Amino acid sequence: MKFRPKGSVSDLAVFGGPPVFSEPLHVGRPNIGDRGVLLKRMNELLDRRWLTNNGPLVQEFEERIAELSGVKHCVATCNATAALEVAVRALDLRGEIIVPAFTFIATAHALRWQGLTPVFCDIDPTTHTIDPAEVLRNVTPRTTGILGVHLWGRPCDADVLTDIARARGLALLFDASHAFWCSYKGRMVGQFGDVEVFSFHATKCINSGEGGAIVTNDGELARRARLMINFGFDGFDRVTSIGINAKMSEMAAAMGLTSLDSLHDFMDAAHGNYKTYECELEDLPGIRMLAHDPSERSNYHYVVLEIDEAVAQIGRDEVQRVLWAENVLARRYFYPGCHRHEPYASDGRVREQRLPVTDTVAARVLCLPTGTAIGPDEVGAICRVIRFVADRAPEVQARLRGV
């Protein structure tokens, strides 16, 4: 990745200069492990002619995910959305499920697709995860479950949510798409609630190209989920329940296993980028970088800024415009919130609901590139652009409004 040397950032693209980066720098660019090992696995699976239907690589992938997460059962799936759908069906949920509005739309869609009603809940302004106090306010006689989302690799307050679920007789699930290899009070994510779901999409820290997993310590729930992902087949020619095709393929498992082989390299790279961002962006008025608890394990896969326009004198969207002009494709994650997307925005009850923290956070959050595709030099160049914008916010803002 070529970029202009330190010091030339004053001639930003929005002022007529060339972009800092010659090629787009994406958020979520995939981590790629050892290609030789991946190709070896691919050749072996082709030689076996066993491409799907619970092959040996899928079985190995499940075993390794379960071991790393400290759970008894892992059911690998084609993606995390299907995993969520299977999980709620395996729990036989009905009626309303409380879920944060500040999450990827798939979290809500998985519920709606299964005929459930997502009841959107506000979030904690500091952690961006579901606010347990708001959960309590949204419980009704129709509520059957709570679906928390571990965001940015920072887990929900699982203890309080567990207490609420037990006291009210509710199922408790977690969308842990962001939180593989993360911990909460010393315990690995995957061990909480009735079931948790991981994503191994290409943009995640560990990826199988496309993929997901259901993890649980409940053997009966795992058994039901395993039947459901394979059309309900219990054996070669006996169908015992309704099901779909949500299986992970051997090719995806080969990619997932190769990613796991490089787990520590991926985490070290992400942590190094995170620390560089943290050092370079400290003390910027109105720009807060979300921190991770150093006493917990984190994958450091998300670098998240929260930009307060009233203090920074420039808004999140304007900072994003500057970065995009420099070929840094920063992302407004989860904007504007699930409750403002269809089909939910047209629902009268949702329209009347007030989620002030979600609205505020969704208007401020900006995610920056990280992962093995970049290193300290690229991070430093990105930070110089952001510092320039922060230092000369009124001038940059005026220029943007005149473009």
Number of C-alpha atoms within 10 A of each C-alpha: 11 9 18 13 10 12 9 14 21 14 14 20 17 18 13 8 14 17 22 25 20 14 13 14 23 18 19 22 17 20 21 21 22 12 11 10 15 19 14 12 20 19 12 13 19 13 10 11 10 16 20 17 13 16 18 17 24 26 15 15 26 23 18 15 26 22 13 15 22 17 19 16 24 27 25 32 33 24 22 27 26 22 29 31 19 25 27 23 19 19 18 10 19 17 14 23 27 25 29 29 28 29 25 17 17 15 25 26 21 21 23 17 11 15 13 18 20 27 24 26 27 25 25 16 14 10 18 24 25 31 21 23 15 17 22 15 9 17 19 11 8 11 21 22 24 26 26 29 29 26 21 24 23 28 26 23 17 19 14 13 24 20 12 20 20 12 9 16 12 18 22 25 27 26 26 29 25 25 28 26 21 22 22 21 13 10 14 21 30 32 20 21 20 19 27 28 31 29 30 28 22 19 19 24 30 29 25 30 23 22 27 28 31 30 31 27 20 13 11 11 19 21 14 21 27 24 22 25 23 20 17 19 18 16 9 6 7 9 15 14 13 14 19 14 15 24 25 27 22 25 23 25 32 26 30 28 26 24 24 21 15 15 17 12 15 23 20 15 20 25 20 18 26 24 14 17 21 17 12 18 20 12 11 16 16 18 24 18 21 17 16 16 10 7 10 14 21 24 26 28 26 25 23 23 20 19 25 20 17 10 12 18 17 23 19 20 17 17 22 20 16 24 26 20 19 25 21 26 20 21 20 19 18 18 21 18 22 25 27 16 12 11 11 20 15 12 12 9 10 16 12 9 13 13 19 12 18 28 19 14 24 22 22 22 23 23 20 23 24 29 28 19 18 17 15 16 15 21 19 18 22 24 19 19 22 22 18 14 23 20 15 14 19 14 11 21 17 11 12 15 8 7 7
